[in-house]
Amino acid sequence: MSWFFYALMSAIFAAFTAILAKIGVANVDSNLATAIRTVVILIFAWGIVFWQGTLHKATQITQTSLIFLILSGIATGISWLFYFRALQIGKASQVAPIDKLSLIFTIILAAIILKEKVSLLIVVGGALMAIGAILVTLG
């Protein structure tokens, strides 16, 4: 299957994540809710590794990859803490579009750090997505 299929499935499940989290975070401390979600993800992810029998590949991970995966995990955790707090005090239909502004930041960081090319089409598309996200929050 193509990257597009996986990206689309990610978007669909991210939408469910927002709705389910909004319901789940009601009357629960947002940090506690994040911790509970993290434990579930931890068990789920390791379950898949054991089910697929790929644990032995852990020895093939380079130190550089491990460092960046750890840093990515820290960034994810921080993102989730802010996301759950935003969901707790805001509307899911407004929080989710602002959260998706990560696209704009990803484009910028990919250009700076990864030296990915940014075409005029990407700039225009990113700008339209940013405008759309902001308009959705105003509605």
PEDAPE-V880596 format. One record per pair of residues at least 24 apart in sequence whose C-alpha atoms are under 10 Angstrom apart, sorted by the first residue. I is the first residue (numbers start at 1). GAP is how many residues later the second one is. If there is no record, write none. Layout:
{{I/GAP} {I/GAP}}
This chain:
{{14/82} {15/77} {15/78} {15/81} {17/79} {18/65} {18/66} {18/69} {18/73} {18/74} {18/75} {18/77} {18/78} {19/68} {19/72} {19/73} {19/74} {19/77} {20/72} {21/62} {21/63} {21/66} {21/67} {21/71} {22/62} {22/63} {22/64} {22/65} {22/66} {22/67} {22/68} {22/69} {22/70} {22/73} {23/64} {23/65} {23/69} {24/60} {24/63} {24/64} {25/59} {25/60} {25/62} {25/63} {25/64} {26/61} {26/62} {26/63} {27/61} {28/60} {29/55} {29/56} {29/59} {30/50} {30/51} {30/52} {30/53} {30/54} {30/55} {30/56} {30/57} {30/58} {30/59} {31/49} {31/50} {31/51} {31/53} {31/54} {32/49} {32/52} {33/47} {33/48} {33/51} {33/52} {33/55} {34/43} {34/44} {34/46} {34/47} {34/48} {34/49} {34/50} {34/51} {35/42} {35/45} {35/46} {37/43} {38/39} {38/42} {91/46} {92/45} {93/43} {93/44} {93/46} {94/39} {94/40} {94/41} {94/42} {94/43} {94/44} {94/45} {95/38} {95/41} {95/42} {96/37} {96/40} {96/41} {97/32} {97/33} {97/35} {97/36} {97/37} {97/38} {97/39} {97/40} {98/32} {98/34} {98/35} {98/36} {98/38} {98/39} {99/34} {100/29} {100/30} {100/33} {101/25} {101/28} {101/29} {101/30} {101/31} {101/32} {101/33} {102/28} {103/26} {103/27} {104/25} {104/26}}
